[in-house]
Amino acid sequence: MAPASIDHAPVVVSVVLCTFNRSHLVAQAIEALLQQRPDTPAYEVVVVDNNSTDATRQVVGAFRENAIVRYAFERRQGLSVARNHGVAHARGDILAFTDDDVRVDSTWVRAIVQAFDEQPDIDMVGGRVQPEWEAPPPSWLSQTGTAPLAIVDYGEQAFRLTPARPVCLIGANVAVRRRAFDRVGGFSTELQRVGNGVGSTEDHDFQTRLLASGVAALYDPRVVVRTVVPRARLSKRYHRAWHQGHGRFYALMHEPSFERSTRGAVLGVPAHVYRSALRECSAWVGSVLSRRGSEAFAHELQLRFLTAFAVQRIFGARIPAS
């Protein structure tokens, strides 16, 4: 564990860890953050309690004898609000983000600093998010994808994000220089996850704005964390809810590449969304009739995403999780 005296040294990295009613998880997340190797650059952990009603304050308080850990309370509900609160209270020039259900590697902070040192022009770096399965993953997951589970692995080679390779680095394992926040502002409160909502796009939106401003970003596989994948997230119900939520948030985000359409828009919906929905519907029917269950479910999820996108644009309605 890093020495408490680090509080008196200049802070290189501020880790922002936001939590809401997960006192049973946040202690393990903090423990992992405190188990960084002895040669780790000076860092702090800013735990932002997002108006929890459980024992979060007491759990975090148990770590306060360690000067690395700082507690902050944000009454306004929402992940973006909480992250922005953490950024405002952080002291480091590098802001690293992770989640309360994530366990960082013992080299995590050092790997982040190393990535920035090796490429001084980059302002954003993210890495792998590896799963710890609470139950065996279902067979259909290989066709539907792992986006709803926040699993990230783009391989063993580092690369820069480009228009040709615009992969998404997610908030469970990403670090940003403070100057980038000064350039584009914080996380969007219109696109944030609130409470236990799913499918939000605050990470994607923030990255899109950064890259559009000319910021360089890097995927570095040395920056590693692990995330617990609970049994509940391996259900079809959860994946349906995530894709519907994601469609609604995507409609609110107005992501430039998705908005482009050679045939314009109808009722505020890009024409390609209608075409894609018709293709997915036809493919779903074909898969159902052919009894290809996993394939049918994959098409159903895409159809739910596209439908939620269109309904949000046309009616401005929230699609309830199902």
TIDREN-732975 format. One line per 5 residues: number of its first residue (from 1); their letters; for each residue x, y, z of N, C-alpha, C. Coordinates in steps of 0.2 Angstrom, whole numbers, plus 5000, padded with zeros to 4 digits. Last residue first. Layout:
NUM = A = X/Y/Z/X/Y/Z/X/Y/Z | ...
***
This chain:
322 = SAPIR = 4812/4984/4898/4808/4979/4898/4812/4972/4899 | 4812/5002/4901/4816/4996/4901/4811/4990/4901 | 4803/5014/4891/4804/5010/4897/4808/5004/4896 | 4809/5027/4882/4807/5020/4881/4808/5017/4888 | 4803/5044/4883/4807/5039/4886/4805/5032/4885
317 = AGFIR = 4800/5053/4868/4798/5049/4873/4803/5045/4876 | 4800/5061/4857/4804/5064/4863/4802/5060/4869 | 4795/5057/4845/4790/5059/4850/4794/5062/4857 | 4806/5056/4836/4799/5058/4834/4795/5061/4839 | 4817/5052/4844/4817/5058/4839/4810/5061/4837
312 = QVAFA = 4812/5041/4851/4815/5047/4855/4815/5053/4850 | 4809/5033/4840/4804/5035/4845/4806/5041/4849 | 4822/5030/4835/4817/5034/4831/4811/5037/4835 | 4828/5024/4846/4831/5030/4843/4826/5034/4839 | 4820/5013/4847/4821/5018/4853/4824/5024/4850
307 = TLFRL = 4823/5006/4835/4816/5009/4836/4816/5014/4842 | 4836/5003/4836/4834/5008/4831/4827/5011/4832 | 4836/4995/4847/4840/5001/4847/4838/5006/4842 | 4828/4984/4843/4826/4988/4849/4830/4995/4849 | 4836/4979/4832/4829/4982/4831/4827/4987/4837
302 = QLEHA = 4846/4974/4839/4847/4980/4835/4841/4983/4833 | 4839/4964/4846/4842/4969/4850/4844/4975/4846 | 4835/4956/4836/4830/4959/4840/4833/4965/4844 | 4847/4951/4831/4843/4955/4827/4838/4959/4831 | 4850/4943/4842/4855/4948/4840/4851/4953/4836
297 = FAESG = 4840/4934/4842/4840/4938/4848/4845/4944/4846 | 4842/4927/4830/4836/4930/4831/4837/4936/4836 | 4854/4920/4834/4854/4925/4828/4848/4930/4829 | 4850/4912/4844/4855/4917/4845/4855/4923/4840 | 4840/4904/4836/4838/4908/4842/4843/4913/4844
292 = RRSLV = 4834/4899/4823/4841/4901/4825/4841/4906/4830 | 4823/4895/4817/4824/4893/4824/4832/4894/4825 | 4818/4900/4806/4823/4895/4805/4825/4892/4811 | 4810/4910/4811/4807/4904/4807/4811/4899/4806 | 4819/4918/4817/4814/4915/4821/4811/4909/4817
287 = SGVWA = 4826/4923/4805/4830/4919/4810/4825/4915/4815 | 4816/4930/4799/4819/4924/4795/4823/4920/4800 | 4814/4940/4808/4808/4935/4806/4811/4929/4803 | 4826/4946/4808/4824/4943/4814/4818/4938/4812 | 4827/4951/4795/4832/4946/4797/4829/4943/4803
282 = SCERL = 4817/4960/4795/4816/4955/4790/4821/4949/4793 | 4822/4969/4805/4815/4966/4806/4815/4960/4801 | 4834/4973/4799/4834/4970/4805/4827/4966/4806 | 4828/4980/4788/4833/4975/4787/4833/4970/4793 | 4821/4990/4794/4817/4986/4790/4822/4979/4789
277 = ASRYV = 4831/4997/4801/4826/4994/4805/4822/4989/4801 | 4839/5002/4790/4842/4997/4794/4836/4993/4798 | 4829/5011/4785/4832/5006/4781/4835/5000/4785 | 4829/5020/4796/4823/5016/4794/4825/5010/4790 | 4842/5025/4796/4839/5021/4802/4833/5017/4800
272 = HAPVG = 4844/5032/4785/4847/5025/4785/4844/5021/4791 | 4838/5044/4787/4834/5039/4782/4837/5032/4783 | 4837/5050/4803/4841/5049/4797/4838/5043/4793 | 4823/5059/4809/4827/5052/4810/4831/5051/4803 | 4815/5069/4808/4821/5070/4812/4825/5064/4813
267 = LVAGR = 4806/5066/4799/4804/5067/4806/4810/5067/4811 | 4819/5060/4790/4812/5060/4790/4810/5060/4797 | 4834/5066/4781/4830/5063/4787/4823/5064/4787 | 4845/5061/4768/4842/5066/4773/4839/5062/4778 | 4851/5052/4760/4844/5053/4759/4841/5058/4764
262 = TSREF = 4864/5050/4766/4863/5053/4759/4856/5055/4757 | 4867/5055/4782/4863/5051/4778/4863/5054/4771 | 4874/5057/4798/4875/5058/4791/4871/5053/4787 | 4873/5052/4811/4868/5057/4809/4869/5058/4801 | 4884/5045/4814/4878/5042/4813/4873/5046/4810
257 = SPEHM = 4894/5055/4814/4895/5050/4809/4888/5046/4808 | 4889/5063/4826/4890/5066/4819/4890/5060/4813 | 4877/5060/4837/4884/5058/4835/4885/5059/4828 | 4866/5065/4846/4867/5067/4839/4875/5066/4837 | 4861/5061/4858/4868/5063/4858/4870/5067/4851
252 = LAYFR = 4848/5057/4858/4850/5063/4861/4857/5066/4860 | 4850/5045/4851/4846/5050/4848/4847/5057/4851 | 4857/5038/4861/4861/5040/4855/4857/5045/4851 | 4847/5037/4871/4853/5041/4872/4857/5043/4866 | 4839/5027/4864/4837/5034/4866/4842/5039/4867
247 = GHGQH = 4848/5016/4862/4845/5020/4857/4842/5027/4858 | 4851/5013/4876/4856/5016/4871/4854/5019/4865 | 4839/5008/4880/4841/5014/4883/4847/5017/4879 | 4838/4997/4872/4833/5002/4871/4836/5009/4874 | 4849/4990/4876/4849/4992/4869/4844/4998/4868
242 = WARHY = 4846/4988/4890/4852/4992/4888/4851/4994/4881 | 4835/4980/4889/4834/4986/4892/4840/4991/4890 | 4840/4968/4883/4835/4972/4879/4834/4979/4882 | 4849/4965/4893/4852/4967/4886/4846/4970/4882 | 4840/4961/4903/4845/4966/4904/4848/4969/4897
237 = RKSLR = 4834/4950/4897/4830/4956/4900/4835/4962/4900 | 4843/4941/4896/4840/4944/4890/4837/4950/4892 | 4857/4941/4907/4850/4940/4906/4848/4943/4899 | 4868/4945/4913/4869/4940/4908/4862/4938/4906 | 4866/4954/4923/4868/4957/4917/4869/4952/4911
232 = ARPVV = 4864/4945/4934/4858/4949/4931/4860/4952/4925 | 4877/4941/4937/4872/4936/4934/4867/4940/4931 | 4889/4953/4934/4885/4950/4938/4880/4946/4934 | 4905/4955/4932/4899/4954/4927/4894/4950/4931 | 4917/4965/4937/4913/4960/4939/4907/4960/4935
227 = TRVVV = 4932/4969/4928/4925/4971/4930/4921/4965/4932 | 4949/4975/4929/4944/4969/4929/4937/4972/4931 | 4961/4984/4919/4956/4983/4925/4952/4977/4924 | 4976/4991/4913/4971/4985/4913/4967/4986/4920 | 4986/4996/4901/4982/4999/4906/4976/4995/4907
222 = RPDYL = 4992/4990/4891/4995/4989/4898/4991/4992/4903 | 4985/4993/4879/4983/4987/4883/4987/4986/4889 | 4979/5008/4875/4986/5005/4878/4984/4999/4882 | 4974/5020/4864/4972/5013/4867/4979/5010/4869 | 4973/5037/4864/4977/5031/4863/4974/5025/4867
217 = AAVGS = 4971/5053/4856/4969/5048/4861/4972/5041/4859 | 4972/5070/4854/4975/5064/4852/4973/5059/4857 | 4961/5083/4849/4964/5079/4854/4966/5073/4852 | 4952/5090/4841/4959/5089/4839/4964/5085/4844 | 4939/5091/4843/4943/5097/4845/4950/5096/4843
212 = ALLRT = 4935/5078/4841/4933/5083/4836/4937/5090/4837 | 4940/5071/4852/4943/5070/4846/4941/5075/4841 | 4931/5077/4862/4938/5078/4862/4941/5077/4856 | 4918/5073/4857/4920/5080/4858/4927/5081/4858 | 4920/5059/4859/4918/5062/4852/4920/5069/4852
207 = QFDHD = 4921/5058/4872/4927/5056/4868/4926/5059/4861 | 4909/5062/4877/4914/5065/4879/4920/5064/4874 | 4900/5052/4870/4900/5059/4869/4906/5063/4871 | 4904/5040/4877/4905/5041/4870/4905/5048/4867 | 4901/5043/4890/4908/5042/4888/4909/5043/4881
202 = ETSGV = 4887/5045/4890/4891/5051/4892/4898/5050/4890 | 4876/5037/4886/4882/5038/4881/4886/5044/4883 | 4867/5023/4893/4869/5030/4892/4875/5031/4888 | 4863/5010/4897/4863/5012/4890/4865/5019/4888 | 4852/5012/4911/4857/5008/4907/4857/5011/4900
197 = GNGVR = 4850/5017/4929/4849/5017/4922/4854/5014/4917 | 4851/5018/4942/4853/5012/4939/4851/5011/4932 | 4856/5035/4943/4854/5029/4947/4856/5023/4943 | 4858/5040/4926/4856/5042/4933/4853/5036/4937 | 4870/5043/4914/4867/5037/4918/4865/5040/4925
192 = QLETS = 4869/5057/4904/4872/5053/4909/4867/5048/4911 | 4866/5067/4894/4867/5060/4892/4870/5055/4897 | 4866/5079/4900/4860/5077/4897/4860/5069/4894 | 4878/5081/4906/4873/5079/4910/4866/5077/4907 | 4893/5077/4899/4887/5079/4897/4882/5077/4902
187 = FGGVR = 4909/5081/4907/4904/5076/4904/4897/5079/4904 | 4916/5097/4903/4915/5091/4906/4911/5086/4903 | 4926/5106/4890/4921/5105/4896/4921/5098/4899 | 4936/5106/4881/4930/5105/4879/4924/5104/4884 | 4948/5112/4888/4947/5113/4881/4939/5112/4879
182 = DFARR = 4948/5107/4900/4948/5115/4899/4946/5116/4892 | 4950/5094/4898/4943/5096/4901/4943/5104/4900 | 4963/5094/4893/4957/5092/4888/4951/5095/4891 | 4970/5098/4904/4970/5103/4899/4964/5101/4894 | 4970/5086/4911/4966/5091/4914/4965/5096/4908
177 = RVAVN = 4970/5071/4902/4974/5077/4905/4969/5082/4906 | 4962/5056/4907/4962/5062/4903/4966/5067/4906 | 4959/5038/4906/4962/5044/4909/4963/5050/4904 | 4949/5024/4909/4951/5030/4905/4954/5035/4909 | 4939/5013/4913/4946/5013/4912/4949/5018/4907
172 = AGILC = 4926/5016/4913/4928/5011/4918/4936/5011/4918 | 4922/5024/4903/4924/5027/4909/4926/5022/4914 | 4930/5018/4887/4925/5019/4892/4927/5021/4899 | 4933/5021/4871/4937/5020/4877/4932/5022/4883 | 4928/5015/4856/4926/5019/4861/4930/5017/4868
167 = VPRAP = 4937/5018/4840/4934/5013/4845/4933/5018/4851 | 4938/5022/4826/4935/5026/4831/4933/5022/4837 | 4947/5021/4814/4947/5016/4820/4944/5020/4826 | 4947/5031/4805/4946/5025/4802/4946/5019/4808 | 4949/5042/4814/4942/5041/4810/4941/5035/4807
162 = TLRFA = 4958/5035/4827/4957/5039/4821/4950/5038/4818 | 4968/5032/4841/4961/5032/4839/4961/5037/4833 | 4983/5023/4841/4979/5029/4841/4972/5028/4838 | 4987/5008/4850/4986/5011/4843/4982/5018/4845 | 4996/4993/4856/4993/5000/4857/4992/5003/4850
157 = QEGYD = 4991/4976/4855/4995/4982/4852/4992/4988/4853 | 4982/4966/4859/4989/4967/4863/4993/4973/4860 | 4965/4971/4858/4971/4967/4857/4977/4969/4861 | 4954/4977/4864/4955/4979/4857/4962/4976/4855 | 4942/4975/4875/4949/4972/4873/4950/4973/4866
152 = VIALP = 4930/4978/4887/4934/4981/4882/4941/4977/4881 | 4914/4978/4893/4920/4974/4892/4924/4977/4886 | 4901/4982/4897/4907/4986/4897/4914/4983/4897 | 4890/4975/4893/4894/4973/4899/4900/4977/4901 | 4885/4980/4882/4881/4981/4888/4885/4979/4894
147 = ATGTQ = 4895/4975/4873/4895/4982/4874/4891/4983/4880 | 4897/4962/4868/4898/4963/4875/4898/4970/4877 | 4886/4953/4856/4892/4957/4858/4892/4959/4866 | 4878/4943/4850/4875/4950/4852/4880/4955/4854 | 4886/4932/4848/4882/4935/4843/4880/4942/4844
142 = SLWSP = 4890/4928/4861/4895/4929/4855/4892/4932/4849 | 4879/4927/4868/4883/4933/4869/4888/4934/4863 | 4872/4915/4867/4870/4920/4863/4875/4926/4863 | 4877/4907/4878/4879/4906/4871/4878/4911/4866 | 4881/4917/4893/4876/4913/4889/4879/4912/4881
137 = PPAEW = 4895/4914/4904/4891/4918/4899/4887/4914/4895 | 4893/4908/4921/4895/4907/4914/4891/4911/4909 | 4894/4921/4933/4890/4915/4930/4893/4914/4923 | 4902/4931/4935/4898/4928/4941/4895/4922/4939 | 4917/4934/4927/4911/4931/4927/4908/4929/4933
132 = EPQVR = 4926/4947/4925/4926/4942/4930/4919/4940/4930 | 4933/4954/4910/4928/4952/4914/4929/4947/4919 | 4943/4969/4908/4943/4961/4907/4937/4959/4912 | 4947/4981/4898/4942/4980/4904/4940/4973/4903 | 4961/4990/4893/4957/4984/4893/4953/4984/4899
127 = GGVMD = 4962/5008/4891/4964/5001/4890/4959/4996/4891 | 4966/5025/4886/4961/5020/4889/4964/5013/4888 | 4969/5042/4886/4972/5035/4886/4967/5030/4889 | 4972/5058/4880/4967/5053/4883/4970/5046/4881 | 4981/5066/4875/4977/5069/4880/4972/5064/4883
122 = IDPQE = 4997/5065/4867/4991/5063/4868/4987/5066/4875 | 5010/5071/4867/5004/5074/4863/4998/5072/4864 | 5019/5062/4873/5017/5069/4877/5011/5072/4873 | 5021/5047/4875/5018/5051/4870/5015/5057/4872 | 5027/5043/4887/5030/5041/4881/5027/5045/4875
117 = DFAQV = 5018/5049/4897/5025/5051/4896/5029/5049/4889 | 5006/5042/4895/5007/5049/4894/5014/5052/4893 | 5011/5029/4898/5008/5030/4892/5008/5038/4890 | 5015/5031/4912/5020/5029/4907/5017/5030/4900 | 5003/5034/4918/5008/5039/4918/5013/5037/4912
112 = IARVW = 4997/5021/4916/4993/5027/4913/4999/5033/4913 | 5005/5013/4923/5004/5012/4916/5001/5018/4913 | 5003/5018/4936/5010/5018/4933/5009/5018/4926 | 4990/5014/4939/4992/5021/4939/4999/5022/4935 | 4991/4999/4937/4987/5004/4933/4989/5011/4933
107 = TSDVR = 4997/4989/4942/5002/4993/4939/4998/4999/4935 | 4988/4981/4948/4992/4984/4953/4997/4989/4949 | 4972/4985/4940/4978/4981/4941/4983/4985/4945 | 4956/4988/4948/4962/4990/4944/4968/4986/4945 | 4940/4983/4947/4946/4981/4951/4952/4983/4947
102 = VDDDT = 4924/4989/4948/4930/4988/4944/4936/4987/4949 | 4912/4995/4953/4912/4987/4952/4918/4985/4948 | 4915/5008/4953/4915/5005/4959/4914/4997/4959 | 4926/5013/4940/4920/5012/4943/4920/5008/4949 | 4937/5027/4935/4936/5020/4935/4929/5019/4939
97 = FALID = 4948/5038/4928/4942/5037/4930/4941/5029/4930 | 4960/5051/4931/4959/5044/4929/4952/5042/4932 | 4968/5065/4925/4962/5063/4929/4960/5056/4926 | 4983/5074/4928/4980/5068/4925/4974/5066/4929 | 4986/5083/4937/4985/5085/4930/4982/5080/4926
92 = GRAHA = 4976/5083/4953/4981/5080/4948/4980/5083/4941 | 4966/5086/4962/4972/5090/4962/4977/5088/4956 | 4948/5087/4961/4955/5083/4960/4960/5088/4960 | 4936/5094/4961/4940/5093/4967/4946/5090/4967 | 4932/5093/4948/4933/5100/4951/4937/5099/4957
87 = VGHNR = 4931/5079/4946/4936/5083/4942/4938/5090/4946 | 4920/5077/4954/4927/5074/4956/4932/5078/4952 | 4910/5084/4947/4912/5086/4954/4918/5083/4956 | 4910/5076/4935/4912/5083/4935/4914/5086/4942 | 4905/5064/4941/4912/5064/4938/4914/5071/4938
82 = AVSLG = 4892/5068/4945/4897/5066/4950/4904/5066/4947 | 4887/5072/4932/4887/5077/4938/4892/5074/4943 | 4887/5059/4926/4891/5065/4924/4892/5070/4929 | 4879/5051/4934/4886/5050/4934/4890/5055/4931 | 4867/5058/4946/4869/5057/4939/4877/5056/4939
77 = QRREF = 4859/5069/4957/4860/5063/4955/4862/5062/4947 | 4867/5080/4969/4863/5080/4962/4864/5073/4959 | 4876/5079/4979/4869/5077/4980/4865/5076/4974 | 4891/5072/4982/4887/5076/4977/4880/5074/4977 | 4905/5073/4992/4898/5071/4991/4895/5075/4986
72 = AYRVI = 4921/5064/4993/4917/5070/4991/4910/5068/4990 | 4936/5059/5002/4928/5058/5001/4925/5065/4998 | 4951/5053/4997/4947/5059/4999/4940/5057/4997 | 4966/5044/5000/4958/5043/4999/4955/5050/5002 | 4979/5046/5005/4977/5045/4997/4970/5046/4996
67 = ANERF = 4980/5045/5018/4979/5052/5015/4978/5052/5008 | 4970/5034/5028/4975/5034/5022/4974/5041/5018 | 4960/5037/5035/4966/5037/5039/4972/5037/5034 | 4949/5034/5027/4951/5041/5027/4958/5042/5031 | 4943/5022/5026/4949/5022/5023/4952/5029/5024
62 = AGVVQ = 4931/5023/5032/4936/5018/5035/4942/5019/5032 | 4924/5031/5024/4927/5034/5030/4932/5030/5033 | 4918/5022/5015/4924/5026/5013/4927/5029/5019 | 4908/5017/5024/4913/5012/5021/4919/5016/5018 | 4901/5028/5027/4904/5025/5032/4910/5020/5029
57 = RTADT = 4895/5032/5014/4899/5036/5018/4904/5033/5023 | 4888/5020/5011/4894/5022/5007/4898/5026/5011 | 4877/5013/5016/4882/5014/5020/4889/5017/5017 | 4864/5021/5006/4866/5015/5010/4872/5017/5015 | 4861/5032/4998/4857/5031/5005/4859/5025/5009
52 = SNNDV = 4871/5043/4989/4869/5036/4991/4865/5037/4998 | 4875/5054/4982/4869/5054/4985/4867/5047/4987 | 4888/5049/4976/4882/5052/4972/4876/5051/4976 | 4903/5051/4982/4897/5048/4984/4891/5052/4981 | 4918/5050/4975/4912/5054/4974/4906/5050/4976
47 = VVVEY = 4934/5049/4980/4928/5045/4980/4922/5049/4980 | 4949/5051/4973/4943/5055/4975/4937/5051/4974 | 4965/5046/4977/4958/5043/4975/4953/5048/4978 | 4981/5051/4970/4975/5052/4975/4969/5048/4973 | 4998/5049/4968/4992/5049/4966/4987/5050/4972
42 = APTDP = 5015/5048/4962/5010/5051/4967/5003/5051/4964 | 5019/5033/4953/5019/5040/4954/5014/5042/4959 | 5025/5018/4960/5019/5021/4957/5020/5029/4958 | 5033/5009/4966/5036/5014/4961/5031/5018/4957 | 5026/5000/4973/5029/5005/4977/5032/5010/4972
37 = RQQLL = 5009/4997/4965/5016/4995/4966/5020/5001/4969 | 4993/4998/4973/4998/5000/4968/5005/4999/4970 | 4983/4996/4981/4988/4991/4981/4992/4992/4975 | 4973/5005/4981/4978/5007/4986/4984/5001/4986 | 4964/5000/4972/4967/5007/4970/4973/5008/4975
32 = AEIAQ = 4959/4989/4979/4963/4988/4973/4967/4994/4971 | 4952/4996/4989/4957/4992/4991/4962/4991/4985 | 4942/5002/4981/4947/5007/4984/4953/5002/4986 | 4935/4991/4977/4937/4995/4972/4943/4999/4975 | 4930/4986/4990/4935/4982/4986/4938/4986/4980
27 = AVLHS = 4921/4996/4993/4927/4995/4997/4933/4991/4993 | 4911/4996/4984/4916/5001/4983/4922/5000/4988 | 4902/4985/4986/4907/4985/4981/4913/4990/4981 | 4893/4989/4996/4896/4982/4996/4901/4981/4991 | 4889/5001/4993/4894/5001/4998/4897/4994/4998
22 = RNFTC = 4882/5007/4982/4886/5001/4981/4891/5000/4986 | 4875/5019/4980/4872/5014/4983/4875/5007/4982 | 4886/5025/4969/4879/5026/4971/4876/5020/4974 | 4902/5033/4965/4898/5027/4967/4891/5029/4969 | 4917/5036/4956/4910/5038/4958/4906/5032/4960
17 = LVVSV = 4933/5041/4957/4929/5035/4958/4922/5037/4960 | 4946/5047/4950/4940/5049/4951/4935/5043/4951 | 4963/5049/4954/4958/5044/4952/4951/5047/4954 | 4975/5060/4948/4969/5060/4953/4964/5055/4950 | 4992/5060/4947/4986/5057/4945/4981/5058/4950
12 = VVPAH = 5002/5068/4954/5002/5067/4947/4995/5065/4944 | 5003/5079/4967/4999/5073/4965/5000/5073/4957 | 5017/5082/4977/5013/5084/4972/5009/5078/4969 | 5015/5076/4994/5019/5077/4988/5014/5079/4983 | 5007/5074/5005/5011/5080/5005/5015/5081/4999
7 = DISAP = 5001/5062/5003/4997/5068/5002/5001/5074/5002 | 5011/5052/5005/5010/5055/4998/5006/5061/4998 | 5010/5047/5018/5013/5054/5017/5013/5056/5010 | 5005/5035/5017/5000/5040/5018/5003/5047/5017 | 5012/5024/5004/5012/5028/5011/5007/5034/5011
2 = AM = 5003/5011/4996/5007/5017/4996/5006/5021/5002 | 5004/4994/5000/5000/5000/5000/5004/5006/5000
***
